Structure formats: C-alpha cells, structure tokens
Amino acid sequence: MFFKTYRPVKTLLTLFLVSSTLLLNGCATSPDPIDPKDKNRSVVFGYFDMEDAPSWGGIDWVSVKQYKPRTKKGYYGAAVKEGLFYHIGLPNGSFQVDSFGRNTRFYSNTRYTYNFGGKGRNQTARVIKRPGVYFMGSYKYKAIDSGSIFKPDNFKMIKSKKPKEKVLLKKLLKIMQSDSDLAIYTYQIHRIKQRLKKLK
C-alpha cells in the first residue's frame, strides 16, 4: 500500500501541531481532556522506524484518528519517544494513525508531515471494545522513487516483526514508572503488567 509523500513545510508551527503533542502528564489534546485515572480509557501504542526517512532524527508527533463512532473532533495526539508512540487514555471506539512527522529545531524551520493513508482503514487500525492495552504494530519507512527530480518521492510503511510488542511494552512501562508522580498512572501500569504476563 502506498501513501502520500511527506510534505516539508517551511513555516511556523501551527496550532494543529501544538495540539498534536501529548504531554506525559496524561492530558490529551482533543477532543476532550484526558483523566489518566479514568478506568474506562485504554493505552494504545506502536512503533515507527524512520531511519531511512528524509526527516532525519525520527519523528516527534503522531496524530491518531477516531473513525468510529464518528466525531467532529476525533483526533488525539500521541506522545513519541525514540520511535515508540503511545496514548495513555483513548476511549472505546475505532482508531488508526492518521499522520505523523517531525518539527526540526533551531537549525531549520522545516516541518515534515507524513500521511498514513487517509482513506479507509490502514494497517494501524484497532477497535477498542473495552479498556485495556492495544498494539498498533511496528512499521518501517521505505521510500519509493518517483522517477523524477521534479517530484518528491513517495513512501510506504512496511509492517515489521521488530521491535515486538513485548519489547515496546517494557519500554513504555519504564517511561510510566520513571515519572515522579507514579500514582497518576496506576491503571496504565497495572494494565501494561497484565498484558506483559499474557505475552510470556
């Protein structure tokens, strides 16, 4: 499956990008504030290997779209750490990665945006029927030569067997446990540990 090419944009950060960053304190971006102590929410995570992408340095934001039930504000910003992306409080419903990218720092004002297939369902789609831990998968960026110096290359995200769900969950658990206020992630930590037991 082929996806739209990245769009490097030389501009100031837009409100969308600001709102697409999930702070580790458990506050979601949209459509409503997330209470990390809400037992009815789920942990959702995945991994993107962007080593071969033009946005060197990986990615630092991921936008997750809720496609069922439909809502006007069905976008959630996932936190990102070294390729691992995660959201600690998604409600029940159907979700998939919509877009992701990287905002370069002081050395450039270029913003890289990648669309992970906007029409229909893509490989990351997951249905949350009850609170728990859901893995969207691991994927590797692969460029597709456009055949022209006047057109940017396209790309596809290839599903990968590594890193495995268990490896990523252990990493996510450490992130949760390293926070100074562990009590705020009680439900997330418990559910991650329960999932890890099932993966043994």
N, C-alpha and C positions, 0 to 999 in steps of 0.2 A: 504493500500500500504506500502510495506516495503522498507526501504532504507539501503544503505551500512552503516556499523558500523563506528563509529568515529575512527580516526587514531591518537593516541597520538604519536607525533614525538619529540624525544629529539635532537634538532638541533638548530642552529642559525636561525633567521628569514630570509626567502628567499625574493628575490626581488618581488615575486608574492604577498606575504603578505604585504610588504611595500606598493606596488602599489594598494592593495585592500582596503586601508583606505581612505575614502573620508573626506577631511578636510572641516570644516564648512564654510570656506571662499568661497565655491562654486566651487572649482577647482576639476574637475573629474579626474579619474586616467587614463582611457583608454576608447575608442580608440583615443579620442582627448580631448583637454582641454575644459572645460565647462564654458561658459559665463553665470553667473546667471541672467544676464539681457536679455538673449535671449528669446524672446516671443514665439519661436517655440518649447521650451522644456517643459517637464512635471514633476510634483512632483509625485514620486512613493514611497509608504511606506507599512509597515506591522509590525507584532509583533511575536516574538518567546519567549515562556515561557520555560526556560531551568532549572527550579528549580530542576528537577529530573535527570538532566544530570550529567555525571562524571566531566565535566569541571565546577566545582563549581565557582560561580561568574558570570554566564551567558555567553554571547558572546561579542566579541568586533570587529568582522568584518563579513561582508556579501558580497558575490560576486553574482552579477546579470548578467545573460547571455542574450544577444540578439540572438534569434534564427531565426527571420525573420525581414527584409531581412538578409540573411547570410553574415557574415563578418568575416575576419580572426582575428580581434581584438574586438570581440563583448562582452567584459566583463567590467562591471562597478563596482566599489567599493561603497558600501552604508555605510553611517555613522550609528553608533549604539549608542543608549543611553537608558540604563535600559530596554533592550528588544525591544525597538522601533528601527526599521531600516528604513532608508529613503535615497532617492537620489533626489536632487533638480533640475536636468536637463537632463532627458532622452529624446532622440529624438523620433519621431514616429517610430513604429515598434512593434515587439512582444518580450516580456521579461518574464523571470522567475528566481527565485532564483536557483543558481547552487550549491553553497556550502556556509558554514558559520563555524565559530569557535571562539576559544579563545586562545590567546597567554598569558601564565602565566608570572608572573613578576620575580622579583629578587629571590623569594623563589624556583623557578623551571624553567627549560628551556623547559618544556613540551609544545608542541603545539597541540591543539585539532582541528581536521578538520572533519566536518560532510558534507556528500554529500546528497543533497536534490533530489535524483533521477536524474541521468544524461541522461537517455534515454527517448526520447519522451517528452511529456508535463507533468508537475506536477501541483499540486493544486494552486501554486502561479502564474501560467501563466496569463498574461494580455496583451491585444492588445491595443496599443496606436494609435488611428487614428487621433486624433487632440490634441493639447496642453491642459492640464488640470491636475486634481488630480486623481490618481489611487491607489486603496487599494488592496494589495495582500493578505490580510487576517491575522487572528490571529491563531497561532498554538502552541500546547503544545507538548513537548518532552515526549515520552514514551518508556522506554527500553523494549526490547524483549529478554528474557533469551535464550542464545544459547544452554543451556543444558550441557555445558562442561566447566570445569575450564581452559581448554587449548585454548578456543576460546572466543574472546571478544563478548559481547552482541551486537545484532543488535538493531535497533530502528525504530520508525515511528513518524512522525509529525502529530498529530491529529488536525484537524481544530476545533477551539474553537469559541464560541459566544462572549467571553470576552477576552481582552477589545474590545469594539465596535469601529467601525470606527470613530465615533464622538469623543469619549474619546481620542483616539490617535491623531486625528487631532488637538484637543485643545492643547495637549501636544506639538505637532510639531509647532504649531503657537507660543507658548511661547518661544520655542527654537529660532525660527526665530526672534521674537521681542526682545529677550534678547541680540542679537548681537549689538555691539557698532556702527556698520555701517548698520543701517536699510535700507538705500537706496538701498543696493545691493540686497535685497530680495523683492523688490517692487512687482514684478509679482507673486512670490510664495505666499506671504502674501495675496495678493488680491484674488488669486485663491482658497486658503485654506478657506478664509472667505466666498467666494461664495459657496463653497462646503458645509460648515457648515450650511449655510442658507437652503440649499436643504435637509439637514438631519434632520431639526427640525420638 
